[in-house]
């Protein structure tokens, strides 16, 4: 077994996984998994730059993660950065800060690479023969990947819960016109995704990341966030539709009062849940299989 660490730094959150991985079988024994909402992508869609306060929040999380990695004695570390840092003019500030703290350069990967990691992490434990559509709904982008044992087609499109919220939402609760604008953006992005990924051809929809797991936790009626209950749960289209309707009609305070709602997701969950609903409507999926294993697990497996 090789003890490795993987860090996934996205638009909304930064996450760490330290695990023992068998390099031949891909067996992964989790030692520490944690997530911090840092909102690295704050304002990037509008300014094209990473905000100083967003960088500092991210570097603070990196310092915490560096201590965990040292304590657990991980032999190798891979730091992958996704949508926000791909888009930013001042990404060199981000790269040099991470290098100073963790001793490795963040790999600012392409959307296609992101899709590969997400697919590997999400499907490593699934052993069906059917074709999977894996969707990773992030803060700045959403990845669509179709395949079974291997990726057959992938596409990253610029719709994510942070990007859509910053672009369209000004009211509390969101106004009908704002919801319509979000839906229009999502549908246009789905049109783009379908140019290269046969999203309607898959038999099983697998959903990843915080928007999906939060919707699942609400659907399951959990009194607190329980990863083991959420992982591989199956949430019906009707449940997703009901939850989206409820979220759209709720105020910021009402969403914050939901027991499983992370404070950093309160303002963006409406957009994230709408992405999931629109995907289910476009593909005709009657349910979504929710995976807690995603790009982070794919990163760890790639290190080993």
C-alpha positions as CSV (number, residue, x, y, z in Angstrom):
1,X,0.0,0.0,0.0
2,X,1.2,3.5,-0.8
3,X,0.1,6.4,1.5
4,X,-0.9,9.3,-0.7
5,X,-2.6,12.7,-0.4
6,X,-4.8,14.3,-3.0
7,X,-6.1,17.9,-3.0
8,X,-8.9,19.1,-5.2
9,X,-9.2,22.9,-5.3
10,X,-12.4,24.0,-7.1
11,X,-14.3,27.2,-7.5
12,X,-16.3,26.9,-4.2
13,X,-14.4,24.4,-2.0
14,X,-11.0,22.8,-1.4
15,X,-10.8,19.2,-0.3
16,X,-8.2,16.8,1.0
17,X,-8.0,13.0,0.9
18,X,-5.3,11.1,2.6
19,X,-5.5,7.3,1.9
20,X,-3.6,4.1,1.6
21,X,-3.9,2.8,-2.0
22,X,-2.9,-0.5,-3.5
23,X,-1.3,0.5,-6.8
24,X,-2.3,-2.8,-8.5
25,X,-5.9,-3.4,-7.4
26,X,-6.9,0.3,-6.8
27,X,-8.2,-0.6,-3.3
28,X,-8.4,2.7,-1.3
29,X,-8.5,2.9,2.5
30,X,-9.5,6.4,3.6
31,X,-7.5,7.9,6.5
32,X,-8.7,11.5,6.4
33,X,-11.2,13.3,4.2
34,X,-12.1,17.0,4.7
35,X,-13.6,19.9,2.9
36,X,-13.4,23.7,3.4
37,X,-15.5,26.2,1.6
38,X,-13.1,28.9,0.4
39,X,-15.0,30.4,-2.6
40,X,-11.8,30.7,-4.6
41,X,-13.9,31.7,-7.6
42,X,-15.5,34.7,-5.9
43,X,-16.0,37.3,-8.6
44,X,-13.9,35.5,-11.3
45,X,-16.7,35.4,-13.8
46,X,-17.0,39.2,-13.6
47,X,-13.4,40.3,-13.0
48,X,-11.3,37.6,-14.5
49,X,-9.1,37.6,-11.4
50,X,-8.8,35.7,-8.1
51,X,-9.7,38.1,-5.3
52,X,-7.0,38.7,-2.6
53,X,-9.4,37.6,0.2
54,X,-10.3,34.4,-1.7
55,X,-6.6,33.6,-2.1
56,X,-6.0,34.1,1.6
57,X,-8.9,31.8,2.5
58,X,-7.5,29.2,0.2
59,X,-4.0,29.5,1.6
60,X,-5.3,29.2,5.2
61,X,-6.9,25.9,4.2
62,X,-3.7,24.8,2.5
63,X,-1.7,25.4,5.8
64,X,-4.2,23.3,7.7
65,X,-4.0,20.5,5.1
66,X,-0.2,20.6,5.1
67,X,-0.2,19.8,8.9
68,X,-2.6,16.9,8.3
69,X,-0.4,15.5,5.5
70,X,2.7,15.7,7.6
71,X,1.0,14.1,10.6
72,X,-0.2,11.2,8.6
73,X,3.0,10.7,6.7
74,X,1.7,10.7,3.2
75,X,4.6,9.8,0.8
76,X,3.2,11.6,-2.3
77,X,0.9,14.6,-2.8
78,X,-0.9,15.7,-5.9
79,X,-2.7,19.1,-5.9
80,X,-5.3,19.6,-8.7
81,X,-6.9,22.9,-9.4
82,X,-10.0,23.3,-11.5
83,X,-12.3,25.8,-13.0
84,X,-11.6,29.1,-11.1
85,X,-7.8,28.9,-11.4
86,X,-8.1,28.0,-15.1
87,X,-10.0,31.2,-15.8
88,X,-8.0,33.7,-13.7
89,X,-5.5,36.2,-15.1
90,X,-3.5,36.2,-11.8
91,X,-3.3,32.4,-11.4
92,X,0.5,32.7,-10.9
93,X,-0.2,34.2,-7.5
94,X,-2.2,31.1,-6.7
95,X,0.4,28.7,-8.0
96,X,3.3,30.4,-6.1
97,X,1.3,30.5,-2.8
98,X,0.4,26.8,-2.9
99,X,4.0,25.9,-3.8
100,X,5.3,27.9,-0.8
101,X,2.9,26.1,1.6
102,X,2.7,22.6,0.3
103,X,5.9,22.2,-1.7
104,X,4.1,21.1,-4.8
105,X,2.8,23.1,-7.8
106,X,-1.0,22.9,-8.3
107,X,-1.8,21.3,-11.6
108,X,-4.3,23.5,-13.4
109,X,-5.9,20.7,-15.3
110,X,-8.2,20.9,-18.3
111,X,-11.9,20.1,-18.2
112,X,-11.2,16.8,-20.0
113,X,-8.7,15.8,-17.4
114,X,-11.1,16.8,-14.6
115,X,-13.7,14.6,-16.2
116,X,-11.3,11.6,-16.3
117,X,-10.5,11.9,-12.6
118,X,-14.2,12.3,-11.7
119,X,-15.2,9.3,-13.7
120,X,-12.5,7.1,-12.2
121,X,-13.2,8.1,-8.6
122,X,-17.0,7.8,-9.0
123,X,-17.1,4.4,-10.8
124,X,-14.3,2.5,-9.1
125,X,-16.7,0.7,-6.8
126,X,-19.5,0.3,-9.4
127,X,-19.3,-3.0,-11.2
128,X,-22.3,-2.9,-13.5
129,X,-22.1,-3.6,-17.2
130,X,-24.3,-0.6,-18.1
131,X,-23.1,2.7,-19.5
132,X,-22.8,5.4,-16.9
133,X,-23.3,9.2,-17.2
134,X,-21.2,10.8,-14.5
135,X,-22.0,14.4,-13.8
136,X,-19.8,16.5,-11.5
137,X,-21.6,19.7,-10.7
138,X,-18.9,22.2,-9.4
139,X,-18.8,25.8,-8.6
140,X,-17.6,27.1,-11.9
141,X,-18.2,24.2,-14.3
142,X,-19.9,20.9,-14.8
143,X,-18.3,17.8,-16.2
144,X,-20.2,15.2,-18.2
145,X,-18.6,11.8,-18.7
146,X,-20.0,8.7,-20.4
147,X,-18.4,5.3,-20.2
148,X,-18.2,2.0,-18.4
149,X,-14.7,0.7,-17.5
150,X,-13.2,3.6,-19.4
151,X,-14.2,7.1,-20.5
152,X,-15.8,7.1,-23.9
153,X,-16.7,10.8,-24.1
154,X,-16.3,13.8,-21.9
155,X,-17.1,17.5,-21.9
156,X,-16.7,20.3,-19.4
157,X,-19.1,23.3,-19.7
158,X,-19.1,26.6,-17.8
159,X,-22.1,26.1,-15.7
160,X,-21.7,25.8,-11.9
161,X,-23.5,26.8,-8.8
162,X,-21.2,29.8,-8.0
163,X,-21.0,31.0,-11.6
164,X,-24.7,30.8,-12.2
165,X,-25.6,32.4,-8.8
166,X,-23.2,35.3,-9.3
167,X,-24.4,35.8,-12.9
168,X,-28.1,35.9,-12.2
169,X,-29.3,36.0,-8.6
170,X,-30.1,39.3,-7.0
171,X,-33.3,38.6,-5.0
172,X,-34.1,36.6,-1.9
173,X,-35.8,34.3,-2.7
174,X,-34.7,34.3,-6.3
175,X,-37.2,36.0,-8.7
176,X,-38.9,34.0,-11.4
177,X,-37.0,35.9,-14.1
178,X,-33.7,35.0,-12.4
179,X,-34.6,31.3,-12.2
180,X,-35.6,31.4,-15.9
181,X,-32.2,32.9,-16.8
182,X,-30.4,30.2,-14.8
183,X,-32.4,27.5,-16.6
184,X,-31.7,29.1,-20.0
185,X,-27.9,29.1,-19.3
186,X,-28.1,25.4,-18.2
187,X,-30.0,24.4,-21.3
188,X,-27.6,26.1,-23.6
189,X,-24.7,24.4,-21.8
190,X,-26.5,21.0,-22.2
191,X,-26.7,21.7,-25.9
192,X,-23.0,22.2,-26.0
193,X,-22.3,19.0,-23.9
194,X,-24.5,17.0,-26.3
195,X,-22.3,18.0,-29.2
196,X,-19.6,15.6,-28.0
197,X,-21.1,13.5,-25.2
198,X,-24.1,11.2,-25.8
199,X,-25.7,12.0,-22.5
200,X,-29.0,10.4,-23.3
201,X,-27.4,7.0,-24.2
202,X,-26.4,6.1,-20.6
203,X,-28.5,3.8,-18.5
204,X,-27.4,5.1,-15.1
205,X,-26.9,8.7,-14.0
206,X,-24.2,9.1,-11.3
207,X,-24.1,12.5,-9.5
208,X,-21.1,14.0,-7.8
209,X,-20.1,17.0,-5.6
210,X,-21.8,19.2,-3.0
211,X,-24.9,20.3,-4.8
212,X,-25.9,16.7,-5.5
213,X,-25.0,15.3,-2.1
214,X,-26.8,18.1,-0.4
215,X,-30.0,17.4,-2.4
216,X,-29.6,13.7,-1.5
217,X,-29.2,14.5,2.2
218,X,-32.4,16.6,2.1
219,X,-34.3,13.9,0.3
220,X,-33.2,11.3,2.9
221,X,-34.4,13.5,5.7
222,X,-31.1,13.3,7.5
223,X,-30.8,15.3,10.8
224,X,-27.1,15.9,10.0
225,X,-24.8,15.3,7.1
226,X,-24.0,11.6,7.1
227,X,-21.6,10.6,4.3
228,X,-22.1,6.8,4.7
229,X,-25.9,7.3,4.3
230,X,-25.6,9.5,1.2
231,X,-23.0,7.4,-0.6
232,X,-24.7,5.3,-3.3
233,X,-28.2,6.5,-2.3
234,X,-30.7,6.6,-5.1
235,X,-32.8,9.8,-5.4
236,X,-35.8,9.9,-7.7
237,X,-36.6,12.5,-10.2
238,X,-39.7,13.4,-8.3
239,X,-37.7,13.9,-5.1
240,X,-35.3,16.2,-6.9
241,X,-38.1,18.2,-8.5
242,X,-39.8,18.6,-5.1
243,X,-36.6,19.8,-3.4
244,X,-35.8,22.2,-6.2
245,X,-39.3,23.7,-6.0
246,X,-38.9,24.1,-2.2
247,X,-35.4,25.7,-2.5
248,X,-36.5,28.1,-5.1
249,X,-39.3,29.4,-2.9
250,X,-37.2,29.7,0.3
251,X,-35.2,32.6,1.7
252,X,-31.5,32.5,2.5
253,X,-32.5,32.2,6.2
254,X,-34.8,29.3,5.5
255,X,-32.2,27.4,3.5
256,X,-29.6,28.0,6.2
257,X,-31.9,26.4,8.7
258,X,-31.9,23.1,6.8
259,X,-29.9,20.7,9.1
260,X,-27.7,19.3,6.4
261,X,-26.9,22.6,4.7
262,X,-23.3,23.6,4.8
263,X,-23.1,27.4,5.5
264,X,-20.9,27.9,2.4
265,X,-23.6,26.4,0.2
266,X,-26.6,28.3,1.3
267,X,-26.4,31.0,-1.3
268,X,-25.6,28.7,-4.3
269,X,-27.6,25.5,-3.7
270,X,-30.6,26.7,-5.8
271,X,-28.4,27.0,-8.9
272,X,-26.6,23.7,-8.2
273,X,-29.9,21.8,-7.7
274,X,-31.3,23.3,-10.8
275,X,-28.4,22.0,-12.8
276,X,-29.1,18.5,-11.5
277,X,-32.8,18.8,-12.3
278,X,-32.2,20.1,-15.8
279,X,-29.8,17.2,-16.5
280,X,-32.4,14.7,-15.3
281,X,-35.1,16.3,-17.5
282,X,-32.8,16.3,-20.6
283,X,-31.7,12.7,-20.2
284,X,-35.0,11.3,-18.9
285,X,-33.2,9.8,-15.9
286,X,-35.7,8.5,-13.3
287,X,-33.2,8.6,-10.5
288,X,-29.6,9.7,-9.7
289,X,-27.1,7.4,-8.0
290,X,-25.2,9.7,-5.6
291,X,-21.5,9.2,-5.1
292,X,-19.4,10.6,-2.3
293,X,-16.4,9.4,-4.2
294,X,-15.4,11.7,-7.0
295,X,-12.5,13.6,-8.5
296,X,-10.6,13.5,-5.2
297,X,-10.6,9.7,-5.2
298,X,-9.5,9.8,-8.8
299,X,-6.6,12.1,-7.9
300,X,-5.5,9.8,-5.1
301,X,-5.6,6.7,-7.3
302,X,-3.6,8.5,-10.0
303,X,-0.9,9.3,-7.5
304,X,-0.5,5.7,-6.4
